[in-house]
Amino acid sequence: MFRNVILIVAALMLLVGCGSVAEPNGAAPAAGETSVELHRPSLRLDGVREFRSTRDQRAAEPPERVSIPRIGIESSLTRTGLNQDRTLEVPNYGDISWFEQGTVPGNPGPAALLGHVDSETGPDVFHRLHELNAGDEIYVTTQSGERLTFRVTRIEQHPKNQFPTHEVWMPAGKPELRLITCGGDFNHQQRSYRDNIIAFAELAT
């Protein structure tokens, strides 16, 4: 896990860009066009380098499916990682992806699931992510068929240039989940949304 944390913080320090999306009441971008926005905030890594989990790590299986009844999601999971330039690889439209170079859901630390809010054809997988409330359940099914239950603790919306890197990516002593998409107003010049929507969840005990 420690290696994964260093990878996430040092290589990413990211904002999740939701790719090019249909411009509200305007022309849609070219098919297949995607982008990722990157920021590099001032970030001390001392605490990350010194981090050692006091919790025994379980051998969690990679995730295969996610279900979020509150917002009507029942989907298989694809896998994404980093592009050659070390920016975050975004999923295809219509897919929800697990960032496989981070934490495995069920292991201590923040595991990340990514999805688009919309596309040139209309609403996409995380279009209703902002509707989640504290206490809503998220079910992640692993390769072995184990079903993990996470409960939402909060939903946050941040401008992309104020992405809460520490809260999203810093180590945690318990299994946590982050669901990330775009939101807020549409920037017509950059052809992307101005904000990120982030759902924070913890493994139910």
Backbone torsions as a table, in degrees:
resi	resn	phi	psi	omega
1	MET	NA	-40.5	-178.6
2	PHE	-58.2	-41.8	178.2
3	ARG	-62.2	-40.6	-179.9
4	ASN	-63.9	-38.2	-179.5
5	VAL	-64.7	-46.0	178.1
6	ILE	-59.5	-42.7	179.2
7	LEU	-59.2	-47.0	-176.9
8	ILE	-63.9	-49.8	-173.6
9	VAL	-72.5	-45.6	-175.1
10	ALA	-75.0	-37.9	-175.8
11	ALA	-87.7	-30.1	-176.2
12	LEU	-95.2	-69.2	-171.5
13	MET	40.7	54.5	-158.6
14	LEU	-109.8	163.9	158.5
15	LEU	-109.9	139.3	176.1
16	VAL	-82.0	115.9	171.4
17	GLY	-85.7	142.0	-176.0
18	CYS	-95.6	19.4	-179.6
19	GLY	76.0	-179.2	175.8
20	SER	-78.8	136.8	-175.7
21	VAL	-128.8	167.9	178.3
22	ALA	-64.6	130.1	179.7
23	GLU	-77.3	124.7	-178.8
24	PRO	-55.3	126.1	179.5
25	ASN	56.2	29.8	-178.0
26	GLY	-147.2	-171.0	-177.0
27	ALA	-72.7	143.7	177.6
28	ALA	-83.6	153.0	177.8
29	PRO	-73.3	170.4	178.4
30	ALA	-63.9	144.2	-178.6
31	ALA	-60.8	137.4	177.1
32	GLY	82.2	-2.9	-178.9
33	GLU	-75.8	127.5	179.5
34	THR	-136.6	161.1	178.5
35	SER	-152.5	157.0	174.6
36	VAL	-132.0	133.2	178.3
37	GLU	-98.5	138.1	-174.3
38	LEU	-123.5	136.8	170.9
39	HIS	-130.6	157.6	-177.9
40	ARG	-128.3	80.8	-178.6
41	PRO	-71.7	162.6	172.5
42	SER	-65.9	122.6	-172.7
43	LEU	-145.7	118.3	176.5
44	ARG	-83.8	130.5	-176.9
45	LEU	-100.3	4.6	-176.7
46	ASP	-55.8	-46.8	-178.0
47	GLY	-64.9	-32.8	178.9
48	VAL	-69.5	-44.9	-177.7
49	ARG	-64.8	-31.0	-178.0
50	GLU	-89.6	-4.4	-172.9
51	PHE	-70.0	131.6	170.5
52	ARG	-136.7	124.8	-179.3
53	SER	-70.5	137.0	176.4
54	THR	-91.5	3.6	-177.1
55	ARG	-106.7	137.3	175.7
56	ASP	-64.9	128.5	-179.2
57	GLN	-83.0	136.7	177.2
58	ARG	-88.8	155.2	177.9
59	ALA	-87.7	74.3	-177.5
60	ALA	-68.8	140.7	177.3
61	GLU	-81.5	149.5	176.4
62	PRO	-58.2	147.8	-178.2
63	PRO	-79.9	148.5	178.9
64	GLU	-121.2	-28.5	-177.1
65	ARG	-142.9	156.6	173.5
66	VAL	-135.0	141.1	178.4
67	SER	-132.2	129.2	177.8
68	ILE	-131.7	87.1	-174.3
69	PRO	-55.7	-37.3	-175.9
70	ARG	-56.3	-33.8	-178.2
71	ILE	-120.0	20.6	171.2
72	GLY	69.3	31.7	-179.9
73	ILE	-101.6	129.2	171.5
74	GLU	-144.0	104.5	-168.3
75	SER	-148.1	147.2	166.8
76	SER	-72.4	163.2	179.9
77	LEU	-112.2	132.8	168.6
78	THR	-93.4	180.0	179.6
79	ARG	-124.1	136.6	174.6
80	THR	-131.0	160.5	-179.9
81	GLY	-140.1	-126.5	179.0
82	LEU	-114.7	144.8	172.1
83	ASN	-75.3	172.1	-179.2
84	GLN	-60.5	-29.6	179.8
85	ASP	-88.3	12.5	176.1
86	ARG	72.2	12.6	171.5
87	THR	-85.8	163.3	-176.6
88	LEU	-72.5	131.4	173.7
89	GLU	-78.5	127.2	179.6
90	VAL	-95.2	151.9	179.8
91	PRO	-71.3	164.2	172.1
92	ASN	-67.7	155.9	174.0
93	TYR	-58.8	138.5	-179.6
94	GLY	89.6	-8.5	-178.8
95	ASP	-107.8	149.1	164.8
96	ILE	-109.4	129.3	-176.1
97	SER	-117.5	150.3	169.7
98	TRP	-97.2	129.9	175.7
99	PHE	-76.3	97.1	-168.3
100	GLU	-75.6	-9.9	176.1
101	GLN	-90.5	6.8	174.3
102	GLY	-107.1	-145.0	-177.3
103	THR	-80.6	143.1	172.1
104	VAL	-79.7	128.4	178.0
105	PRO	-53.7	129.2	-176.1
106	GLY	106.7	-21.4	172.4
107	ASN	-89.1	154.5	176.6
108	PRO	-58.5	134.2	179.3
109	GLY	121.8	173.6	-177.2
110	PRO	-89.4	111.5	172.5
111	ALA	-90.9	142.8	-173.4
112	ALA	-117.6	133.0	171.5
113	LEU	-116.5	133.6	-173.5
114	LEU	-121.4	146.2	176.5
115	GLY	-162.1	159.7	178.6
116	HIS	-84.5	152.2	176.1
117	VAL	-85.4	-33.8	174.2
118	ASP	-160.6	179.7	-178.6
119	SER	-144.6	-173.5	179.5
120	GLU	-69.3	-11.4	179.5
121	THR	-103.0	-5.8	179.3
122	GLY	135.7	-162.3	-178.2
123	PRO	-57.5	143.5	178.6
124	ASP	-113.7	-167.8	-166.2
125	VAL	-59.8	-38.4	-177.4
126	PHE	-103.3	28.0	-179.8
127	HIS	-60.4	-31.4	-177.0
128	ARG	-105.4	13.9	-176.5
129	LEU	-56.1	-36.0	-177.7
130	HIS	-66.0	-13.3	-178.4
131	GLU	-82.9	-9.2	-179.7
132	LEU	-65.4	149.2	177.8
133	ASN	-125.0	159.0	175.3
134	ALA	-56.0	132.6	-178.9
135	GLY	99.5	-18.1	176.8
136	ASP	-64.3	147.5	-174.8
137	GLU	-102.5	143.1	176.0
138	ILE	-124.0	125.5	-178.2
139	TYR	-108.3	126.2	176.9
140	VAL	-115.3	123.5	179.8
141	THR	-102.4	130.6	-177.0
142	THR	-90.4	174.5	179.5
143	GLN	-59.1	-32.2	-178.5
144	SER	-84.5	-2.2	178.9
145	GLY	94.8	-0.2	177.2
146	GLU	-68.9	138.7	-179.6
147	ARG	-109.4	115.8	179.4
148	LEU	-97.7	134.1	179.4
149	THR	-107.2	120.3	174.2
150	PHE	-109.7	147.4	176.6
151	ARG	-117.8	132.6	179.7
152	VAL	-64.8	133.6	176.2
153	THR	-101.9	-33.1	179.4
154	ARG	-168.9	160.5	173.6
155	ILE	-121.2	133.0	179.9
156	GLU	-128.1	151.5	174.8
157	GLN	-128.1	126.8	-176.3
158	HIS	-134.6	142.8	169.0
159	PRO	-58.5	146.3	-176.2
160	LYS	-63.3	-25.5	177.5
161	ASN	-86.2	4.7	174.3
162	GLN	-129.5	34.0	-178.6
163	PHE	-59.6	132.4	-176.0
164	PRO	-80.6	72.4	-174.4
165	THR	-53.2	-46.5	-177.6
166	HIS	-59.7	-48.5	-175.9
167	GLU	-66.3	-34.3	-175.5
168	VAL	-80.2	-42.3	-167.6
169	TRP	-111.7	-11.2	-176.7
170	MET	-69.0	155.1	-177.1
171	PRO	-59.2	153.4	175.6
172	ALA	-138.9	146.6	-179.1
173	GLY	-82.9	-1.1	179.6
174	LYS	-134.8	161.0	179.6
175	PRO	-67.6	127.8	178.8
176	GLU	-133.5	166.1	-176.9
177	LEU	-135.9	141.6	173.9
178	ARG	-125.8	126.3	173.7
179	LEU	-111.0	125.1	-169.5
180	ILE	-129.3	134.2	174.5
181	THR	-149.8	-169.4	178.3
182	CYS	-99.2	166.0	178.4
183	GLY	-172.4	-172.1	-179.8
184	GLY	78.4	-158.6	-179.2
185	ASP	-75.2	155.3	178.2
186	PHE	-91.2	127.8	177.2
187	ASN	-87.7	108.1	-174.4
188	HIS	-67.7	-32.1	-179.9
189	GLN	-72.4	-44.9	-179.6
190	GLN	-86.3	-10.0	178.9
191	ARG	57.0	44.7	176.8
192	SER	-155.5	167.2	179.4
193	TYR	-78.9	153.8	-174.4
194	ARG	-82.1	-23.8	-171.3
195	ASP	-119.7	171.1	167.7
196	ASN	-118.5	141.1	170.9
197	ILE	-102.8	130.5	-178.0
198	ILE	-129.9	124.3	173.2
199	ALA	-101.2	125.0	178.1
200	PHE	-101.2	135.3	179.7
201	ALA	-143.7	155.9	178.8
202	GLU	-126.3	151.3	178.0
203	LEU	-64.8	129.1	178.8
204	ALA	-71.1	141.3	-179.5
205	THR	-107.3	NA	NA
